[in-house]
Amino acid sequence: MYDLIIFQRDLLYAITGHEDPDGVAIKDVLEEVYKSEVNPRRLYTNLDTLVDKGLAEKREKDGRTNIYSLTERGKRKIKARREWEDQYVSEMLER
């Protein structure tokens, strides 16, 4: 995930936490975490980037709404990131 900006990584985590969320649900999650408004243009531009990178998939729910899910590649990236984080965090927590 070294090639992702932090916002894109957070988008992947937000998608992971919900079953096929739409953009509004993802936006709500991030606004709760960030405690500030997420610009819709920034949100959808970065979601499209994740789709283009093959980390997320976008499907049409109805004529106006898209839903998002992680691809297998996206899941592998999150798993690898978590393993990397855990090796450092777990050491810190054990002290």
Buried (B, 14 or more C-beta within 10 A) or exposed (E): BEEBEEBBBBBBBBBBEBEEBBBEBBBBBBEEEEEEEBEEEEBBEBBEBBBEBEBBBBEEEEEEEBBBBBBEEBBEBBEEBEEEEEEEEEEEEEE
